[in-house]
């Protein structure tokens, strides 16, 4: 989980704390993410931190116990983008793993759909909608295969958007880790997104997608997103409450 940034676009909510522990409907964003991961059977969770790392680590310890959730620290968080955060986590990329943006909230069926998808080295989770804006991480597809991914793709070619959740299996972890290490040798890499590496990989080797259209998820970039995020997590909480009632 990539949660190193302050989230300056979310000011003033992030003036004294990082984006990942901004509360939404009674829980920090990172807690909503971890709770849904646990529901899906994910047991080994590592959060890469930067801004306000001590505050996040204390909150994780209070909620999940000592060692319940592992953390790494990115000392370049103030000068780099999320590619450098991936580079810090490269030691975690030795076997199958999920890469999750720290501002992507989702219901468990999103993750369950991804985990149940056809086995490929690299799978990008996508969603479709009627139109796309400048903030969307757009994708161009050939069937289920990803051809391009980025924010500045021609709108007449865009098929869907990435939700910020990727699954690496088999040779995928090594492919991605090596690509990240190669790119990080160049000074300009500090300002790059990790999905730019996926875009480059997709031109050399097949990268596949998994569509979760109709399932609940959202990303939180700015204050206006908080209202929608509140609706999403309320729906997640209501679903959980309904499951508990049905089990009684």
N, C-alpha and C positions, 0 to 999 in steps of 0.2 A: 504494500500500500504506500503510495507516494504522497506524503503529507508534510513536506519540508517547508512550504511557502507560508508567508504571512497572510496572503490573500488581501492585498492592498485594495483591490476593486470592491472588497466587501466592507471597507471602512464606513462608519466608525466602529462596526462590530468587532473588527480585528485590531483595534488600537492597542489593546492590552493582552490579547491572546491570539494564537494562530487560528486560521480558518477552521481547522479540523476539530476544534473543541467549542466552536460557536454552538450554543444550544438550540435545538429545534424540537418543539413538543416534548420538552423534559429530558432530552438526552443530547449529548454532543454528537456531531456528525460522525465522528470516528466510531462512536459506540453503536450508532445505527448500523454502520457498515459491518463492524465486527459481529454484532448479534446476528445479522442475516447470514454471514459467512459460517458462523457456528451452526446455525440451523441446517445448513447444507452439508455439514460434516467436515468442514475445513478445520483442521486442528492446529496446524502450524502457521501462525500469523505473525508477520514481521512488518512493522510500520517504520518507514524512513522519515525521520524528523529533522527539523532545522530551527526555524524561528520558534521561540518559546518552547523548546524541547523539554525543559524541566517540568513545565506545567502539564504538558501532555503526558509525560511519563508518570507523574504523580496521579493524574486522573485515571490512567490505565491501570496502575497498581491498585488504586482504591476500588475500581470496578471489577477487575479480573484477577486480582491477587498478584503477588510477586512472581514474575516469570510467566504469567498467564498469556501475555502478549509480548513478543520480543520487539526491540527497537534498534535502529541504527541511526547514526547522526551524520548529516550532510553539512560539513563546515563551509561549503560553497553556496549555501542557500540564498545568500543575499546578492550574489553576483552571477549565479547561473540559473538556467531553466531546468525543466524536469529531466532532461537527458543526463545531466550531472548527478541527479538523484538516482537514476537508474544505475549509473556507473558505480556509485557508492554501494549499491545493492548487488553488484555483479557476483559476489561470492554466494548469493542465494540462488543463482541461476544454474545449478548443477543437475537438477532433475525437474520433472514436470512442475510448473508453477502458474499461478494467476497473477497478472499485473493489473492493479486497480488504482485509478486516480483517487486522490483524497477528497475530491468534491463530488463524487458520483454516488448518489443514494439510490437504492434499489430494493425491490422485494425479493425474497428468496427464490421464487420461480425464475427470475432472470438468471441467477447463477446456476440453478438446476438445469435450465435449458442449455446453457453454455456447456456445462459438464457432460450433458447427455448428447452433445453434438458429435457428428462424425469425427473420428480421430484424424487430426492433421497436425503438422509441426507447429503452425502458427494460426490461431483463429482469433479474429477481431469481432467483438460483439457490436452489432449495428441495429439501428431502428430506422423506420421510414416515416416521413411526414409530408405534408402537401407542399411546403416551401422551406427554404433554408436561408439563414442570414450569415453575416460576417463572422460570428462567433462559433458557428457550427463547425465541427471537425468532419468535413464532408468526405465521402468516398465515391469512387467510380468502380463499377462492378462489371464483370463478365459472368453472368449467372451468379454463382456464389463465390467466385474467385475475385479477390480484391486486385484492382489494377493500379489505383492511385488513392492516396489519403492525404488530406491537407485542408487548410482553411481557405485557400485562394484558388480552388479549382473552378473551371468554367461551370456556371450553374446549369447550362443546358446538357452537361454530361453527368451531373450529380445524381446518384441513385439512392443514397441513404446517408446517415451520419454515424460516426463512432460514438459509443457512449462512455468510453474510457475504461473498458474492461477487456483484457486479452488473456488468452489461454495458450500456453506453450507446452508442447508434449513431444516425446521422442527426441528427435534431433533439433527441435525448435529452440530449447533453452540455449544450446551451444551456438546455434546460428545467430540468435539475438545477442548473446553475451559478446561473441567475437565481433559482431558488427558495432556494438556500442564501444568496445575497447578501441577498435580501429578509428572510429570517428572522433573519439575523445583525444586523440593525438594531435588534433588540429585546434588552434586557439579559438576559432569561431564556434567550436562545439558547445562552449558554455552557454551560448544564447540559443541553442537549438532544443526543440521538443523531441522526445523519444519517438513520437510517431513519424517524424521525418526519416528516421532510420527504418521504420517499417515500410514507408513509402519507397525507399531505395531497395530494400530487400525484395519487395513485391515485383520489382522489375527484373530480378535475377532468379527468384525461386517462387513457387506457388505460395501465396498467402490466402487463407480462406476466411469466410465470414459466417457468423451465426446471427440470424435475425430474431429479435425478441419483441417484434411489433405487437402491441396490445397489452404488454406487461408494464408494471409501474416502475419508473425510474425518473431521475432528474439530476441535473448538475447545478451547483450553486456557485455562481461567479460574482454576482452583485446583489445589493440589497433587494432589488425587485424580484430576484429568484427565491427569496426566503418564503414568500407567501405560497408559491407553488410547492416548495419543498415541504412546507407545513402540511399541505393537503396530502402529499405523497406519504409522509411518515404516519400521518393519522390513519390513512388507509391501511398501511402496514400493521399498525397497532390494532386496528379494528379486526383485521384478518386474524391476527394472533389471538385476540380475545375470543373470536368466533371459534377458532380451532380448539381453544381450551374448554369452552362451553360444550362443544361437541364431544370432547373426550370424557366429560363427566357422566 
